[in-house]
Amino acid sequence: MTAIIARAERVNPAINCFADRYFEEAMEKARAAERIYMGKGGKPGKLEGIPLAVKDAQRVAGKRTTHGSLIFRDNVDDHSDPQIARLQKAGAIIFARTTTPEFCLSGITASRMWGITRNPWNTDWGPGGSSGGSGAALAAGLATLATGTDIGGSIRIPAAACGVVGFKPPHGRNPDGPPANFDRFNHCGPLTRTVADAALMQNITSGPHPLDHDSIRHRVTLPTGSGSLKGM
């Protein structure tokens, strides 16, 4: 966490991929995770202590979610969306929110709320959208895991533009909260640096949830390793 924060403070001014940041709180949680790994606490979760950047369009309990809009600059959520809550339960530490265009309605990540987000590979270009902040953060080495939402490419476009992995799950695979889950084209999913990390996140967040009437009733797990090709 120390390395992630140090790099974020050094690199983010040129990229502008972060909205709100919770660096001090994240360090406290990282120290708690360290104690768990040292055997001074409970059993570590699958993502214990891993830095997680969450798109500024997904609810995090007790934190502001602006959807990239000045209208919601003072909007503080009273609960976390199912995907976020499951990642937190697995031990992931939310250290920052990632930028999004206003109401996620663009393939370019820029807003009056957060300004222009740039592509780490070439800052003359953008990272795509609307999960552009997440894609840029991963490509710049400013996040280990990140989240996104996707209706018409909002995970897939930044993944392609930034050279990272993005996965828009099939409908019902990842539960979401209202009103987002009323739109059957809108899905939440992972953005990561590797396919294995995306599968790990996906396996944690999938499965039924009472907030989402369309979430499938059984958990579908993706393979996280590769078998032998012998005989093929």
C-alpha positions as CSV (number, residue, x, y, z in Angstrom):
1,M,0.0,0.0,0.0
2,T,2.9,2.3,0.8
3,A,4.3,1.8,-2.7
4,I,0.9,2.3,-4.4
5,I,0.3,5.6,-2.5
6,A,3.8,6.9,-3.2
7,R,3.5,6.2,-6.9
8,A,0.0,7.7,-7.0
9,E,1.2,10.9,-5.4
10,R,4.0,11.1,-8.0
11,V,2.3,10.0,-11.2
12,N,-1.4,10.9,-10.8
13,P,-1.0,14.6,-11.4
14,A,-0.1,13.8,-15.0
15,I,-2.8,11.2,-15.5
16,N,-5.7,12.5,-13.3
17,C,-7.3,9.0,-12.9
18,F,-8.3,9.4,-9.2
19,A,-11.4,11.2,-7.8
20,D,-11.5,11.0,-4.0
21,R,-8.6,9.4,-2.2
22,Y,-8.5,7.7,1.2
23,F,-4.8,7.2,1.7
24,E,-4.6,7.5,5.5
25,E,-7.6,5.2,6.1
26,A,-6.1,2.7,3.6
27,M,-2.8,2.7,5.4
28,E,-4.5,1.9,8.7
29,K,-6.4,-1.0,7.1
30,A,-3.1,-2.2,5.4
31,R,-1.4,-2.4,8.8
32,A,-4.4,-4.4,10.1
33,A,-4.1,-6.8,7.2
34,E,-0.3,-7.1,7.9
35,R,-1.1,-8.2,11.5
36,I,-3.5,-10.8,10.1
37,Y,-0.7,-12.2,7.9
38,M,1.6,-12.3,10.9
39,G,-0.9,-14.6,12.6
40,K,-2.2,-11.9,15.0
41,G,-5.7,-11.8,13.7
42,G,-8.2,-14.0,11.9
43,K,-7.8,-15.9,8.7
44,P,-6.9,-13.7,5.7
45,G,-9.4,-13.2,3.0
46,K,-8.7,-14.0,-0.6
47,L,-7.9,-10.3,-1.3
48,E,-6.6,-9.4,2.2
49,G,-4.7,-6.2,2.1
50,I,-4.9,-5.8,-1.7
51,P,-5.3,-2.2,-2.9
52,L,-8.6,-1.6,-4.8
53,A,-9.7,1.4,-6.8
54,V,-13.5,1.8,-7.2
55,K,-15.2,3.6,-10.0
56,D,-16.9,6.9,-8.9
57,A,-20.3,5.5,-10.0
58,Q,-20.5,2.6,-7.6
59,R,-21.7,3.0,-4.0
60,V,-19.3,2.7,-1.1
61,A,-20.8,2.9,2.4
62,G,-19.9,6.2,4.1
63,K,-18.2,7.6,1.0
64,R,-19.1,10.1,-1.6
65,T,-20.2,8.9,-5.0
66,T,-20.5,11.8,-7.5
67,H,-21.1,9.9,-10.8
68,G,-18.8,12.5,-12.3
69,S,-21.4,15.2,-11.8
70,L,-21.4,18.4,-9.8
71,I,-25.0,17.6,-9.0
72,F,-23.9,14.8,-6.7
73,R,-20.8,16.5,-5.3
74,D,-22.3,16.1,-1.7
75,N,-23.8,12.6,-2.2
76,V,-22.7,10.2,0.5
77,D,-23.9,6.6,0.3
78,D,-25.4,4.7,3.2
79,H,-24.5,1.2,1.8
80,S,-22.1,-0.4,-0.6
81,D,-23.1,-2.0,-3.9
82,P,-23.0,-5.8,-3.9
83,Q,-19.9,-6.1,-6.0
84,I,-18.0,-3.6,-3.7
85,A,-19.3,-5.2,-0.5
86,R,-18.1,-8.6,-1.6
87,L,-14.6,-7.3,-2.5
88,Q,-14.4,-5.6,0.8
89,K,-15.5,-8.7,2.7
90,A,-12.7,-10.6,0.9
91,G,-10.2,-8.2,2.4
92,A,-9.6,-5.7,-0.4
93,I,-8.8,-2.2,0.7
94,I,-10.4,0.7,-1.1
95,F,-7.8,3.5,-1.3
96,A,-9.2,5.7,-4.1
97,R,-12.1,6.3,-6.4
98,T,-11.5,6.4,-10.2
99,T,-12.8,9.1,-12.5
100,T,-15.7,8.8,-14.8
101,P,-17.5,11.1,-17.3
102,E,-20.7,12.6,-16.0
103,F,-23.2,9.8,-15.4
104,C,-20.9,7.5,-17.4
105,L,-22.4,8.7,-20.6
106,S,-19.3,9.0,-22.7
107,G,-16.4,7.0,-24.1
108,I,-14.1,9.8,-23.1
109,T,-13.3,10.3,-19.4
110,A,-13.6,14.0,-18.8
111,S,-16.0,16.0,-16.6
112,R,-16.5,19.4,-14.9
113,M,-16.3,17.5,-11.6
114,W,-12.9,15.8,-12.1
115,G,-11.4,17.3,-15.2
116,I,-9.6,15.3,-18.0
117,T,-8.2,11.9,-17.5
118,R,-5.2,11.0,-19.7
119,N,-3.8,7.7,-21.1
120,P,-0.6,6.7,-19.3
121,W,0.9,5.3,-22.5
122,N,0.5,8.7,-24.2
123,T,-0.9,11.7,-22.3
124,D,-2.0,13.3,-25.5
125,W,-4.7,10.7,-25.7
126,G,-7.5,9.5,-23.5
127,P,-8.0,6.2,-21.7
128,G,-11.5,5.6,-23.1
129,G,-14.6,5.5,-20.9
130,S,-16.6,5.5,-19.0
131,S,-14.4,3.4,-16.6
132,G,-11.4,5.4,-17.9
133,G,-10.0,6.2,-14.5
134,S,-9.8,2.5,-13.6
135,G,-8.1,1.6,-16.9
136,A,-5.6,4.5,-16.6
137,A,-4.9,3.7,-12.9
138,L,-4.0,0.1,-13.8
139,A,-1.9,1.0,-16.8
140,A,0.0,3.5,-14.8
141,G,0.7,1.1,-12.0
142,L,-1.4,3.2,-9.6
143,A,-3.8,0.3,-8.7
144,T,-3.6,-3.4,-8.3
145,L,-7.3,-4.1,-8.9
146,A,-10.1,-1.8,-10.1
147,T,-13.8,-1.9,-10.7
148,G,-16.0,-0.7,-13.6
149,T,-19.5,-0.7,-15.0
150,D,-20.5,-1.3,-18.6
151,I,-23.5,-0.7,-20.8
152,G,-22.1,0.0,-24.2
153,G,-18.4,-0.6,-23.7
154,S,-17.5,1.3,-20.5
155,I,-15.3,-1.5,-19.2
156,R,-14.2,-2.9,-22.6
157,I,-13.2,0.4,-24.2
158,P,-10.8,1.5,-21.4
159,A,-9.3,-2.0,-21.2
160,A,-8.5,-1.9,-24.9
161,A,-7.3,1.7,-24.8
162,C,-5.1,1.2,-21.8
163,G,-3.8,-2.3,-22.5
164,V,-5.3,-3.9,-19.4
165,V,-7.9,-6.7,-18.8
166,G,-11.6,-5.9,-18.6
167,F,-14.5,-8.2,-18.3
168,K,-18.2,-7.4,-18.8
169,P,-19.9,-10.4,-17.2
170,P,-23.1,-12.0,-18.7
171,H,-26.4,-10.6,-17.5
172,G,-27.1,-11.7,-13.9
173,R,-23.7,-13.1,-13.2
174,N,-22.7,-10.2,-10.9
175,P,-25.4,-8.7,-8.8
176,D,-25.9,-4.9,-8.7
177,G,-28.1,-2.6,-6.7
178,P,-31.0,-0.5,-7.8
179,P,-31.4,1.5,-9.9
180,A,-28.5,0.2,-12.0
181,N,-29.9,-3.4,-12.0
182,F,-33.1,-2.2,-13.7
183,D,-31.1,-1.8,-16.9
184,R,-30.4,-5.3,-18.2
185,F,-27.5,-3.9,-20.4
186,N,-25.7,-2.5,-17.4
187,H,-23.2,-4.8,-15.7
188,C,-20.5,-4.3,-13.1
189,G,-17.2,-6.1,-13.6
190,P,-13.4,-6.2,-12.9
191,L,-10.6,-4.4,-14.5
192,T,-7.1,-5.8,-13.8
193,R,-3.6,-6.2,-15.1
194,T,-3.9,-9.9,-15.7
195,V,-6.6,-12.4,-16.8
196,A,-6.0,-14.4,-13.6
197,D,-6.7,-11.4,-11.4
198,A,-9.9,-10.7,-13.4
199,A,-11.0,-14.3,-12.8
200,L,-10.2,-14.0,-9.1
201,M,-12.3,-10.8,-8.7
202,Q,-15.1,-12.2,-10.8
203,N,-15.3,-15.4,-8.7
204,I,-15.6,-13.3,-5.5
205,T,-18.3,-11.0,-6.8
206,S,-20.6,-13.4,-8.7
207,G,-23.6,-15.2,-7.2
208,P,-27.2,-14.4,-6.0
209,H,-28.0,-11.3,-4.0
210,P,-31.3,-10.1,-2.5
211,L,-30.9,-6.6,-3.9
212,D,-30.8,-7.9,-7.5
213,H,-33.8,-9.9,-8.7
214,D,-32.0,-10.8,-11.9
215,S,-28.9,-12.2,-10.2
216,I,-28.5,-15.9,-11.1
217,R,-29.2,-18.3,-8.3
218,H,-26.0,-20.3,-8.5
219,R,-22.4,-19.1,-8.4
220,V,-20.4,-19.6,-11.6
221,T,-16.7,-19.8,-11.1
222,L,-14.1,-19.1,-13.7
223,P,-10.9,-21.2,-14.0
224,T,-8.0,-19.3,-12.4
225,G,-5.2,-21.6,-13.6
226,S,-4.2,-23.3,-16.8
227,G,-4.2,-27.1,-17.3
228,S,-1.8,-29.2,-19.3
229,L,-2.0,-29.1,-23.1
230,K,-0.5,-32.5,-23.4
231,G,-2.3,-34.7,-25.9
232,M,-3.9,-31.8,-27.7
